Amino acid sequence: MLKEAFKDEAMGKTQVYEWFNPFKRGEMSVEDQLRSGGPSTSRSDENVEKVRQAVLEDRRPAIDEITEITGVSWSTCQRVLTEDLMMKRVAAKFVSRLLTEEP
């Protein structure tokens, strides 16, 4: 049965065994087990707001400077700016992609 799973080679042997072993031990749940620790992302509402405030105070800082101010990692800061706040760098300033006026 396991050899048939390897024919397509869409998944590795290790992955097949990781899925097979719990069923072999009698576990029938297909749900993920609870894990300790926080969420896998730090793009929380609080961090998005920190980055937004830092950019609104000064639209010229580099992402490195924003990470120092907010304490958010570089990659998270970059994703917050581009995906959550819909901003991109134009002529050394962060501006909204839609270029709408803010009240």
Secondary structure, DSSP 8 states (H G I E B T S, - for coil): -HHHHHHS-SS-HHHHHHHHHHHHTT----S----SSS-S----HHHHHHHHHHHHH-S---HHHHHHHH---HHHHHHIIIIIS-EEEETTEEEETT-----
